[in-house]
């Protein structure tokens, strides 16, 4: 079953130096862009992470330090990636918990703004786990009847994920062929940030999910302890989490406008 789309959707997969969203880096990114008319566009880049790729990571995805030595850094690729994904919904395998948060970190680090406003995300792994609870290779075999060659190659994993989602729509009659429905179905909890440090409570208010203020709303914590904001901004939290918190603070406590000399002069002129 082909996807019913109102705008393009991006299937993507990352190979990285590790699994720490805040500190690890991308070494390969593969993007498959699917348009509403069924046309597709794809691109895969090896990336120089500018930090060492641990042997443990190379053993999984097969990408070594030598291979990426002369490849572009993500800072160099960010404008191209941003241009390709701009205005698109996103999809991946375990993407809500890993790929999207890490991509956001890299984009912000490269001074390219990134957020999820105006788009949705479909995590094919969540759909799979809710239905079958297995891995990507097993999912590909189960839904598509094929063996996944070159597993942990970003390009192979990206294309397999796209095929799996289409097969899931064929298999499960209760899955609506609608990106908003699939976004809601493939999301366990509603997060304000990608990493899950700030989530929405039952009243749709942002709350902290960690530390001494776990379960408390951001608004009440920042009113009670304004220094908590500074501590998070200077601690080892993901850049996107810091961005979300800064935006929340600005909305909760907008800065008072400082009158310029021109403003004061205008006020004086109005009085006379």
C-alpha positions as CSV (number, residue, x, y, z in Angstrom):
1,X,0.0,0.0,0.0
2,X,1.4,3.4,-1.0
3,X,1.3,6.2,1.6
4,X,-1.4,8.8,1.4
5,X,0.5,12.0,1.7
6,X,-0.4,15.7,1.7
7,X,3.2,16.8,1.7
8,X,6.6,15.0,1.4
9,X,7.8,12.7,4.1
10,X,11.5,12.0,4.9
11,X,12.6,8.5,5.9
12,X,16.1,8.6,7.3
13,X,18.6,6.7,9.3
14,X,21.8,7.7,11.1
15,X,25.0,5.7,11.8
16,X,26.9,7.4,14.7
17,X,29.9,7.3,17.0
18,X,27.6,6.1,19.8
19,X,24.3,6.4,21.4
20,X,24.6,9.5,23.6
21,X,22.4,12.1,22.0
22,X,24.2,15.0,23.5
23,X,27.8,14.0,22.8
24,X,27.9,11.5,19.9
25,X,28.1,12.5,16.3
26,X,26.8,11.3,12.9
27,X,29.1,9.3,10.6
28,X,26.6,8.5,7.9
29,X,23.1,9.8,7.1
30,X,20.8,8.4,4.5
31,X,17.6,10.2,3.4
32,X,14.7,8.9,1.3
33,X,12.2,11.7,0.4
34,X,8.8,10.4,-0.7
35,X,6.5,12.9,-2.5
36,X,2.7,12.8,-2.5
37,X,2.7,11.8,-6.1
38,X,4.9,8.7,-5.3
39,X,8.1,10.1,-6.7
40,X,11.2,9.5,-4.6
41,X,14.5,11.3,-4.1
42,X,17.4,9.8,-2.0
43,X,20.8,10.8,-0.8
44,X,23.4,9.2,1.4
45,X,26.4,10.9,2.9
46,X,29.4,9.7,4.9
47,X,30.3,12.3,7.5
48,X,33.5,13.2,9.3
49,X,32.4,13.4,12.9
50,X,35.5,15.3,13.9
51,X,35.8,13.0,16.9
52,X,37.1,9.4,17.0
53,X,34.7,6.6,16.0
54,X,35.1,3.9,18.8
55,X,35.9,0.4,17.6
56,X,32.7,-0.8,19.2
57,X,30.7,1.5,16.9
58,X,32.7,0.6,13.8
59,X,32.1,-3.1,14.6
60,X,28.4,-2.5,14.3
61,X,28.1,-0.2,11.2
62,X,31.5,-1.0,9.5
63,X,32.5,2.7,9.2
64,X,36.0,3.5,10.3
65,X,38.0,6.6,11.1
66,X,40.0,6.1,7.9
67,X,36.9,6.0,5.7
68,X,35.5,9.4,6.9
69,X,38.8,11.2,7.2
70,X,38.3,13.1,3.9
71,X,34.5,13.3,4.1
72,X,32.6,16.6,4.8
73,X,31.8,17.4,8.4
74,X,28.1,17.8,9.4
75,X,28.6,21.5,9.6
76,X,29.4,21.5,5.9
77,X,26.4,19.2,5.1
78,X,23.8,20.8,7.3
79,X,22.6,23.3,4.7
80,X,22.1,20.5,2.2
81,X,20.3,18.3,4.7
82,X,18.1,21.2,5.9
83,X,17.2,22.0,2.3
84,X,16.2,18.4,1.6
85,X,14.0,17.9,4.8
86,X,12.5,21.4,5.0
87,X,8.8,21.4,5.2
88,X,8.6,17.6,5.4
89,X,7.3,15.1,7.9
90,X,9.8,12.6,9.3
91,X,9.9,8.9,9.7
92,X,12.4,6.3,10.8
93,X,13.0,3.2,12.9
94,X,13.5,4.2,16.6
95,X,13.6,7.7,15.2
96,X,11.6,9.4,18.0
97,X,14.0,8.3,20.6
98,X,17.3,8.5,18.8
99,X,17.6,9.6,15.2
100,X,15.5,12.8,15.4
101,X,17.0,14.0,18.7
102,X,20.5,13.4,17.5
103,X,19.8,15.0,14.1
104,X,18.4,18.0,16.0
105,X,21.6,18.3,18.1
106,X,23.8,18.2,15.0
107,X,21.7,20.8,13.2
108,X,21.7,23.2,16.2
109,X,25.4,22.7,16.6
110,X,25.8,23.7,12.9
111,X,23.7,26.9,13.6
112,X,20.8,25.6,11.5
113,X,17.5,26.0,13.3
114,X,15.5,22.8,13.7
115,X,12.2,22.0,15.4
116,X,9.1,19.9,14.8
117,X,6.6,22.7,14.6
118,X,4.3,22.1,11.6
119,X,5.4,18.5,11.0
120,X,4.8,15.1,12.5
121,X,7.0,12.1,13.0
122,X,6.3,8.4,12.5
123,X,8.3,5.8,14.3
124,X,8.0,2.5,12.5
125,X,9.7,0.7,15.3
126,X,7.0,1.7,17.8
127,X,4.3,0.4,15.4
128,X,6.3,-2.8,15.0
129,X,6.8,-3.3,18.7
130,X,3.1,-2.6,19.4
131,X,2.2,-5.3,16.9
132,X,5.0,-7.8,16.9
133,X,7.9,-6.7,19.2
134,X,11.0,-7.6,17.1
135,X,14.1,-6.0,15.5
136,X,14.5,-4.2,12.1
137,X,15.9,-7.3,10.4
138,X,13.2,-9.5,11.8
139,X,10.6,-6.8,10.9
140,X,11.8,-6.7,7.3
141,X,11.6,-10.5,7.0
142,X,8.3,-10.6,8.8
143,X,6.5,-7.9,6.8
144,X,8.3,-8.0,3.4
145,X,9.5,-11.6,3.3
146,X,13.1,-10.5,2.5
147,X,16.4,-10.8,4.3
148,X,18.0,-7.4,5.1
149,X,21.4,-7.3,3.5
150,X,23.9,-4.8,4.7
151,X,22.0,-4.2,8.0
152,X,23.4,-1.2,9.9
153,X,24.1,0.4,6.6
154,X,22.2,3.7,6.8
155,X,20.9,3.4,3.2
156,X,19.8,-0.2,3.6
157,X,18.1,0.5,6.9
158,X,16.3,3.6,5.5
159,X,14.9,1.8,2.5
160,X,13.9,-1.2,4.6
161,X,12.0,1.1,7.0
162,X,10.1,2.7,4.1
163,X,9.1,-0.8,2.8
164,X,8.1,-2.0,6.3
165,X,5.7,0.9,6.9
166,X,3.9,0.3,3.6
167,X,3.7,-3.4,4.4
168,X,2.3,-2.6,7.9
169,X,-0.5,-0.6,6.3
170,X,-1.3,-3.6,4.1
171,X,-1.2,-6.0,7.0
172,X,-3.1,-4.1,9.7
173,X,-6.6,-2.8,8.7
174,X,-6.8,-0.7,11.9
175,X,-3.8,1.4,10.8
176,X,-5.1,4.4,8.9
177,X,-3.1,5.5,5.9
178,X,-2.7,9.0,7.4
179,X,0.5,10.6,8.6
180,X,-1.2,12.3,11.6
181,X,-2.7,9.0,12.8
182,X,0.5,7.2,12.3
183,X,2.4,9.9,14.2
184,X,0.0,9.5,17.2
185,X,0.1,5.7,17.0
186,X,3.9,5.5,16.9
187,X,4.3,7.9,19.9
188,X,4.2,6.4,23.4
189,X,4.3,9.7,25.3
190,X,4.0,13.3,24.2
191,X,7.3,15.0,24.6
192,X,8.1,18.7,24.6
193,X,11.7,17.9,23.7
194,X,13.1,15.0,21.9
195,X,15.1,13.4,24.7
196,X,12.1,13.3,27.0
197,X,13.5,15.5,29.8
198,X,10.4,17.8,29.4
199,X,7.0,16.1,28.7
200,X,3.4,17.1,28.7
201,X,1.2,16.1,31.7
202,X,-2.5,15.3,31.6
203,X,-3.3,19.0,31.5
204,X,-1.0,19.5,28.5
205,X,1.4,21.5,30.7
206,X,5.2,21.0,30.2
207,X,6.7,19.2,33.2
208,X,10.2,17.9,34.1
209,X,10.7,14.2,34.1
210,X,14.0,14.0,36.0
211,X,15.7,15.1,39.2
212,X,14.3,16.7,42.3
213,X,11.5,18.4,40.3
214,X,10.3,15.3,38.5
215,X,6.6,15.6,37.8
216,X,6.5,19.4,38.5
217,X,5.6,21.8,35.8
218,X,8.2,23.9,34.2
219,X,6.3,27.1,35.0
220,X,6.1,26.4,38.8
221,X,9.7,25.3,39.0
222,X,11.1,28.3,37.2
223,X,9.0,30.6,39.4
224,X,10.2,28.8,42.5
225,X,13.8,28.4,41.5
226,X,14.9,30.6,38.6
227,X,18.5,29.3,39.0
228,X,17.3,25.8,37.8
229,X,17.1,27.2,34.3
230,X,20.7,28.4,34.4
231,X,21.9,25.1,35.8
232,X,20.3,23.2,32.9
233,X,21.7,25.6,30.3
234,X,25.2,25.0,31.6
235,X,24.9,21.3,32.2
236,X,25.4,18.4,29.8
237,X,21.8,18.3,28.4
238,X,20.9,18.1,24.7
239,X,21.0,21.4,22.9
240,X,17.4,20.9,21.7
241,X,16.3,20.4,25.3
242,X,18.0,23.7,26.2
243,X,16.3,25.4,23.2
244,X,12.9,24.2,24.2
245,X,13.4,25.3,27.8
246,X,14.6,28.7,26.7
247,X,11.5,29.2,24.5
248,X,9.3,28.1,27.4
249,X,10.9,30.6,29.8
250,X,10.5,33.4,27.2
251,X,6.8,32.6,26.8
252,X,6.3,32.3,30.6
253,X,8.3,35.3,31.5
254,X,8.6,37.6,28.5
255,X,11.3,40.3,28.8
256,X,10.0,43.8,29.4
257,X,10.6,46.1,26.6
258,X,13.4,48.6,27.3
259,X,12.4,52.1,26.2
260,X,14.9,53.7,23.8
261,X,15.6,57.4,23.7
262,X,13.4,57.5,20.5
263,X,10.5,55.9,22.4
264,X,10.8,58.4,25.2
265,X,10.9,61.3,22.8
266,X,7.8,60.0,21.0
267,X,5.9,59.7,24.3
268,X,7.0,63.2,25.2
269,X,5.8,64.6,21.8
270,X,2.4,62.9,22.2
271,X,1.9,64.6,25.6
272,X,2.6,68.0,24.2
